[in-house]
Amino acid sequence: MRLHANVSIWQREHDGTYVAELNGYKLKLTWKPEAPGERRGFKWEAEQEGKEPIQSDELHEEAEIAMAQAEAFAQGKLAS
């Protein structure tokens, strides 16, 4: 299944992160720069009030792919 982000719901913050709200989740997308022995890429986090935040397990080169996965998680289409 190919996921597509609803890019229009995401807002870019001054610090370079992207944020969105969907189905009671606050979604956040951050960039992790490359470091020796480590990959670079975008990582998402989903937070719901009163619960521990959920973070993606993998990094993505494309922001839109990470956004799509965060949205799928918030819609219950992606397991935590």
A tleap script that builds the chain and sets N, CA, C and O, in Angstrom:
source leaprc.protein.ff14SB
mol = sequence {
  NMET ARG LEU HIE ALA ASN VAL SER ILE TRP
  GLN ARG GLU HIE ASP GLY THR TYR VAL ALA
  GLU LEU ASN GLY TYR LYS LEU LYS LEU THR
  TRP LYS PRO GLU ALA PRO GLY GLU ARG ARG
  GLY PHE LYS TRP GLU ALA GLU GLN GLU GLY
  LYS GLU PRO ILE GLN SER ASP GLU LEU HIE
  GLU GLU ALA GLU ILE ALA MET ALA GLN ALA
  GLU ALA PHE ALA GLN GLY LYS LEU ALA CSER
}
set mol.1.N position { 0.844 -1.174 0.000 }
set mol.1.CA position { 0.000 0.000 0.000 }
set mol.1.C position { 0.896 1.245 0.000 }
set mol.1.O position { 1.811 1.368 0.813 }
set mol.2.N position { 0.619 2.138 -0.904 }
set mol.2.CA position { 1.382 3.384 -1.010 }
set mol.2.C position { 0.637 4.483 -0.259 }
set mol.2.O position { -0.533 4.745 -0.540 }
set mol.3.N position { 1.304 5.122 0.687 }
set mol.3.CA position { 0.704 6.184 1.472 }
set mol.3.C position { 1.043 7.535 0.868 }
set mol.3.O position { 2.130 7.730 0.324 }
set mol.4.N position { 0.105 8.465 0.970 }
set mol.4.CA position { 0.327 9.830 0.499 }
set mol.4.C position { -0.033 10.794 1.614 }
set mol.4.O position { -1.081 10.651 2.243 }
set mol.5.N position { 0.813 11.760 1.862 }
set mol.5.CA position { 0.570 12.743 2.916 }
set mol.5.C position { -0.441 13.788 2.471 }
set mol.5.O position { -0.524 14.145 1.296 }
set mol.6.N position { -1.204 14.266 3.443 }
set mol.6.CA position { -2.091 15.402 3.236 }
set mol.6.C position { -1.278 16.636 3.649 }
set mol.6.O position { -1.493 17.200 4.722 }
set mol.7.N position { -0.360 17.039 2.798 }
set mol.7.CA position { 0.631 18.059 3.127 }
set mol.7.C position { -0.014 19.356 3.604 }
set mol.7.O position { 0.599 20.088 4.381 }
set mol.8.N position { -1.211 19.655 3.168 }
set mol.8.CA position { -1.840 20.926 3.539 }
set mol.8.C position { -2.170 21.014 5.028 }
set mol.8.O position { -2.377 22.121 5.523 }
set mol.9.N position { -2.228 19.909 5.764 }
set mol.9.CA position { -2.514 19.991 7.205 }
set mol.9.C position { -1.256 20.275 8.018 }
set mol.9.O position { -1.354 20.617 9.197 }
set mol.10.N position { -0.086 20.142 7.417 }
set mol.10.CA position { 1.175 20.321 8.124 }
set mol.10.C position { 1.626 21.773 8.067 }
set mol.10.O position { 1.540 22.424 7.026 }
set mol.11.N position { 2.109 22.270 9.202 }
set mol.11.CA position { 2.614 23.634 9.296 }
set mol.11.C position { 4.100 23.588 9.646 }
set mol.11.O position { 4.511 22.824 10.520 }
set mol.12.N position { 4.888 24.388 8.978 }
set mol.12.CA position { 6.322 24.445 9.291 }
set mol.12.C position { 6.548 25.433 10.422 }
set mol.12.O position { 6.065 26.565 10.382 }
set mol.13.N position { 7.286 24.992 11.427 }
set mol.13.CA position { 7.618 25.825 12.572 }
set mol.13.C position { 8.930 26.571 12.312 }
set mol.13.O position { 9.662 26.240 11.379 }
set mol.14.N position { 9.223 27.578 13.138 }
set mol.14.CA position { 10.440 28.375 12.972 }
set mol.14.C position { 11.709 27.550 13.157 }
set mol.14.O position { 12.751 27.881 12.590 }
set mol.15.N position { 11.630 26.476 13.948 }
set mol.15.CA position { 12.812 25.647 14.187 }
set mol.15.C position { 13.027 24.586 13.107 }
set mol.15.O position { 13.951 23.779 13.207 }
set mol.16.N position { 12.179 24.584 12.077 }
set mol.16.CA position { 12.338 23.649 10.965 }
set mol.16.C position { 11.527 22.374 11.093 }
set mol.16.O position { 11.499 21.573 10.159 }
set mol.17.N position { 10.866 22.163 12.223 }
set mol.17.CA position { 10.012 20.989 12.370 }
set mol.17.C position { 8.676 21.257 11.682 }
set mol.17.O position { 8.345 22.400 11.366 }
set mol.18.N position { 7.926 20.204 11.460 }
set mol.18.CA position { 6.567 20.305 10.911 }
set mol.18.C position { 5.610 19.755 11.943 }
set mol.18.O position { 5.924 18.769 12.610 }
set mol.19.N position { 4.447 20.371 12.091 }
set mol.19.CA position { 3.446 19.921 13.052 }
set mol.19.C position { 2.070 19.865 12.385 }
set mol.19.O position { 1.780 20.592 11.435 }
set mol.20.N position { 1.235 18.970 12.926 }
set mol.20.CA position { -0.145 18.839 12.450 }
set mol.20.C position { -0.971 18.259 13.580 }
set mol.20.O position { -0.433 17.663 14.513 }
set mol.21.N position { -2.280 18.434 13.493 }
set mol.21.CA position { -3.203 17.803 14.432 }
set mol.21.C position { -4.190 16.977 13.620 }
set mol.21.O position { -4.753 17.443 12.629 }
set mol.22.N position { -4.388 15.728 14.069 }
set mol.22.CA position { -5.267 14.826 13.337 }
set mol.22.C position { -5.843 13.791 14.302 }
set mol.22.O position { -5.095 13.090 14.984 }
set mol.23.N position { -7.161 13.697 14.358 }
set mol.23.CA position { -7.855 12.700 15.174 }
set mol.23.C position { -7.404 12.696 16.631 }
set mol.23.O position { -7.253 11.630 17.227 }
set mol.24.N position { -7.191 13.856 17.198 }
set mol.24.CA position { -6.798 13.961 18.601 }
set mol.24.C position { -5.312 13.769 18.862 }
set mol.24.O position { -4.881 13.773 20.015 }
set mol.25.N position { -4.529 13.601 17.811 }
set mol.25.CA position { -3.078 13.462 17.941 }
set mol.25.C position { -2.389 14.752 17.526 }
set mol.25.O position { -2.803 15.407 16.569 }
set mol.26.N position { -1.351 15.108 18.241 }
set mol.26.CA position { -0.445 16.167 17.813 }
set mol.26.C position { 0.714 15.455 17.142 }
set mol.26.O position { 1.428 14.680 17.778 }
set mol.27.N position { 0.899 15.716 15.873 }
set mol.27.CA position { 1.952 15.075 15.088 }
set mol.27.C position { 3.113 16.039 14.914 }
set mol.27.O position { 2.922 17.243 14.742 }
set mol.28.N position { 4.308 15.495 14.962 }
set mol.28.CA position { 5.507 16.321 14.808 }
set mol.28.C position { 6.507 15.567 13.948 }
set mol.28.O position { 6.735 14.371 14.129 }
set mol.29.N position { 7.091 16.284 13.020 }
set mol.29.CA position { 8.085 15.720 12.118 }
set mol.29.C position { 9.394 16.482 12.319 }
set mol.29.O position { 9.426 17.710 12.246 }
set mol.30.N position { 10.473 15.737 12.574 }
set mol.30.CA position { 11.769 16.370 12.782 }
set mol.30.C position { 12.809 15.746 11.869 }
set mol.30.O position { 12.669 14.603 11.434 }
set mol.31.N position { 13.853 16.509 11.587 }
set mol.31.CA position { 14.969 16.062 10.749 }
set mol.31.C position { 16.128 15.671 11.654 }
set mol.31.O position { 16.508 16.428 12.547 }
set mol.32.N position { 16.685 14.495 11.423 }
set mol.32.CA position { 17.878 14.045 12.136 }
set mol.32.C position { 19.033 14.095 11.150 }
set mol.32.O position { 19.037 13.361 10.162 }
set mol.33.N position { 20.012 14.954 11.407 }
set mol.33.CA position { 21.150 15.053 10.478 }
set mol.33.C position { 22.023 13.802 10.531 }
set mol.33.O position { 22.004 13.045 11.501 }
set mol.34.N position { 22.777 13.613 9.471 }
set mol.34.CA position { 23.687 12.479 9.395 }
set mol.34.C position { 24.808 12.647 10.420 }
set mol.34.O position { 25.302 13.752 10.644 }
set mol.35.N position { 25.194 11.542 11.031 }
set mol.35.CA position { 26.305 11.521 11.983 }
set mol.35.C position { 27.156 10.302 11.646 }
set mol.35.O position { 26.675 9.381 10.987 }
set mol.36.N position { 28.392 10.280 12.080 }
set mol.36.CA position { 29.237 9.122 11.792 }
set mol.36.C position { 28.567 7.812 12.220 }
set mol.36.O position { 28.224 7.629 13.388 }
set mol.37.N position { 28.391 6.921 11.265 }
set mol.37.CA position { 27.778 5.626 11.539 }
set mol.37.C position { 26.273 5.637 11.670 }
set mol.37.O position { 25.680 4.598 11.958 }
set mol.38.N position { 25.632 6.781 11.466 }
set mol.38.CA position { 24.181 6.895 11.589 }
set mol.38.C position { 23.579 7.518 10.333 }
set mol.38.O position { 24.191 8.372 9.691 }
set mol.39.N position { 22.378 7.079 10.000 }
set mol.39.CA position { 21.663 7.630 8.851 }
set mol.39.C position { 21.036 8.968 9.190 }
set mol.39.O position { 20.846 9.307 10.358 }
set mol.40.N position { 20.723 9.710 8.165 }
set mol.40.CA position { 19.963 10.947 8.316 }
set mol.40.C position { 18.542 10.679 7.865 }
set mol.40.O position { 18.285 9.690 7.178 }
set mol.41.N position { 17.617 11.546 8.242 }
set mol.41.CA position { 16.257 11.403 7.746 }
set mol.41.C position { 15.226 12.045 8.647 }
set mol.41.O position { 15.542 12.577 9.711 }
set mol.42.N position { 13.984 11.983 8.194 }
set mol.42.CA position { 12.860 12.534 8.943 }
set mol.42.C position { 12.266 11.456 9.839 }
set mol.42.O position { 12.174 10.286 9.466 }
set mol.43.N position { 11.868 11.885 11.025 }
set mol.43.CA position { 11.271 10.994 12.016 }
set mol.43.C position { 9.995 11.657 12.522 }
set mol.43.O position { 9.964 12.874 12.708 }
set mol.44.N position { 8.941 10.871 12.749 }
set mol.44.CA position { 7.694 11.452 13.233 }
set mol.44.C position { 7.418 11.015 14.673 }
set mol.44.O position { 7.935 10.009 15.159 }
set mol.45.N position { 6.582 11.814 15.329 }
set mol.45.CA position { 6.122 11.533 16.685 }
set mol.45.C position { 4.645 11.874 16.760 }
set mol.45.O position { 4.198 12.878 16.204 }
set mol.46.N position { 3.896 11.037 17.448 }
set mol.46.CA position { 2.460 11.270 17.645 }
set mol.46.C position { 2.190 11.315 19.142 }
set mol.46.O position { 2.572 10.404 19.877 }
set mol.47.N position { 1.529 12.384 19.590 }
set mol.47.CA position { 1.258 12.546 21.015 }
set mol.47.C position { -0.228 12.798 21.224 }
set mol.47.O position { -0.853 13.589 20.517 }
set mol.48.N position { -0.768 12.109 22.204 }
set mol.48.CA position { -2.159 12.297 22.590 }
set mol.48.C position { -2.160 12.649 24.071 }
set mol.48.O position { -1.411 12.057 24.849 }
set mol.49.N position { -2.989 13.602 24.467 }
set mol.49.CA position { -2.980 14.079 25.847 }
set mol.49.C position { -3.155 12.926 26.833 }
set mol.49.O position { -4.049 12.092 26.692 }
set mol.50.N position { -2.277 12.906 27.832 }
set mol.50.CA position { -2.347 11.893 28.874 }
set mol.50.C position { -1.710 10.559 28.525 }
set mol.50.O position { -1.762 9.623 29.324 }
set mol.51.N position { -1.117 10.457 27.357 }
set mol.51.CA position { -0.495 9.201 26.935 }
set mol.51.C position { 0.959 9.445 26.549 }
set mol.51.O position { 1.353 10.563 26.219 }
set mol.52.N position { 1.748 8.372 26.596 }
set mol.52.CA position { 3.142 8.448 26.167 }
set mol.52.C position { 3.209 8.699 24.660 }
set mol.52.O position { 2.439 8.103 23.907 }
set mol.53.N position { 4.116 9.569 24.205 }
set mol.53.CA position { 4.272 9.797 22.761 }
set mol.53.C position { 4.755 8.527 22.055 }
set mol.53.O position { 5.511 7.737 22.620 }
set mol.54.N position { 4.306 8.350 20.822 }
set mol.54.CA position { 4.739 7.245 19.964 }
set mol.54.C position { 5.675 7.839 18.927 }
set mol.54.O position { 5.373 8.879 18.343 }
set mol.55.N position { 6.814 7.187 18.692 }
set mol.55.CA position { 7.769 7.661 17.695 }
set mol.55.C position { 7.965 6.609 16.614 }
set mol.55.O position { 7.825 5.410 16.854 }
set mol.56.N position { 8.289 7.083 15.431 }
set mol.56.CA position { 8.584 6.164 14.339 }
set mol.56.C position { 9.868 5.403 14.635 }
set mol.56.O position { 10.769 5.909 15.304 }
set mol.57.N position { 9.933 4.183 14.128 }
set mol.57.CA position { 11.112 3.347 14.318 }
set mol.57.C position { 12.172 3.593 13.260 }
set mol.57.O position { 13.338 3.245 13.445 }
set mol.58.N position { 11.765 4.192 12.153 }
set mol.58.CA position { 12.701 4.358 11.047 }
set mol.58.C position { 12.801 5.809 10.604 }
set mol.58.O position { 11.939 6.633 10.912 }
set mol.59.N position { 13.858 6.101 9.882 }
set mol.59.CA position { 14.075 7.423 9.309 }
set mol.59.C position { 13.737 7.382 7.832 }
set mol.59.O position { 13.935 6.362 7.171 }
set mol.60.N position { 13.224 8.495 7.310 }
set mol.60.CA position { 12.839 8.595 5.903 }
set mol.60.C position { 13.546 9.767 5.251 }
set mol.60.O position { 13.609 10.855 5.824 }
set mol.61.N position { 14.074 9.554 4.067 }
set mol.61.CA position { 14.732 10.627 3.311 }
set mol.61.C position { 13.740 11.701 2.889 }
set mol.61.O position { 14.093 12.878 2.813 }
set mol.62.N position { 12.509 11.305 2.616 }
set mol.62.CA position { 11.494 12.241 2.136 }
set mol.62.C position { 10.519 12.609 3.256 }
set mol.62.O position { 9.965 11.732 3.919 }
set mol.63.N position { 10.316 13.902 3.459 }
set mol.63.CA position { 9.395 14.371 4.493 }
set mol.63.C position { 7.977 13.852 4.257 }
set mol.63.O position { 7.282 13.484 5.204 }
set mol.64.N position { 7.550 13.822 2.996 }
set mol.64.CA position { 6.185 13.409 2.681 }
set mol.64.C position { 5.907 11.967 3.087 }
set mol.64.O position { 4.781 11.643 3.465 }
set mol.65.N position { 6.902 11.101 3.017 }
set mol.65.CA position { 6.712 9.705 3.409 }
set mol.65.C position { 6.550 9.617 4.923 }
set mol.65.O position { 5.682 8.894 5.412 }
set mol.66.N position { 7.372 10.342 5.661 }
set mol.66.CA position { 7.251 10.358 7.119 }
set mol.66.C position { 5.911 10.971 7.534 }
set mol.66.O position { 5.269 10.485 8.466 }
set mol.67.N position { 5.489 12.029 6.849 }
set mol.67.CA position { 4.188 12.648 7.137 }
set mol.67.C position { 3.060 11.643 6.903 }
set mol.67.O position { 2.151 11.518 7.724 }
set mol.68.N position { 3.125 10.939 5.790 }
set mol.68.CA position { 2.081 9.964 5.454 }
set mol.68.C position { 2.007 8.864 6.507 }
set mol.68.O position { 0.913 8.427 6.865 }
set mol.69.N position { 3.145 8.415 7.004 }
set mol.69.CA position { 3.126 7.379 8.035 }
set mol.69.C position { 2.549 7.917 9.339 }
set mol.69.O position { 1.786 7.219 10.005 }
set mol.70.N position { 2.897 9.139 9.712 }
set mol.70.CA position { 2.342 9.745 10.923 }
set mol.70.C position { 0.823 9.877 10.801 }
set mol.70.O position { 0.094 9.584 11.749 }
set mol.71.N position { 0.353 10.313 9.644 }
set mol.71.CA position { -1.091 10.446 9.418 }
set mol.71.C position { -1.774 9.079 9.479 }
set mol.71.O position { -2.845 8.949 10.071 }
set mol.72.N position { -1.169 8.075 8.878 }
set mol.72.CA position { -1.737 6.722 8.895 }
set mol.72.C position { -1.831 6.209 10.324 }
set mol.72.O position { -2.817 5.566 10.684 }
set mol.73.N position { -0.819 6.482 11.143 }
set mol.73.CA position { -0.868 6.081 12.540 }
set mol.73.C position { -2.034 6.769 13.251 }
set mol.73.O position { -2.796 6.117 13.965 }
set mol.74.N position { -2.175 8.079 13.058 }
set mol.74.CA position { -3.244 8.834 13.712 }
set mol.74.C position { -4.632 8.387 13.258 }
set mol.74.O position { -5.610 8.563 13.985 }
set mol.75.N position { -4.722 7.813 12.068 }
set mol.75.CA position { -5.997 7.322 11.548 }
set mol.75.C position { -6.231 5.852 11.868 }
set mol.75.O position { -7.250 5.282 11.475 }
set mol.76.N position { -5.284 5.233 12.586 }
set mol.76.CA position { -5.429 3.830 12.961 }
set mol.76.C position { -5.093 2.854 11.862 }
set mol.76.O position { -5.439 1.676 11.953 }
set mol.77.N position { -4.424 3.321 10.823 }
set mol.77.CA position { -4.075 2.464 9.683 }
set mol.77.C position { -2.673 1.889 9.786 }
set mol.77.O position { -2.262 1.091 8.944 }
set mol.78.N position { -1.936 2.293 10.819 }
set mol.78.CA position { -0.553 1.872 10.995 }
set mol.78.C position { -0.365 1.501 12.452 }
set mol.78.O position { -0.679 2.294 13.340 }
set mol.79.N position { 0.141 0.311 12.707 }
set mol.79.CA position { 0.347 -0.149 14.082 }
set mol.79.C position { 1.458 0.641 14.733 }
set mol.79.O position { 2.366 1.122 14.056 }
set mol.80.N position { 1.391 0.777 16.038 }
set mol.80.CA position { 2.437 1.511 16.784 }
set mol.80.C position { 3.656 0.641 17.003 }
set mol.80.O position { 4.631 1.086 17.608 }
savepdb mol mol.pdb
quit
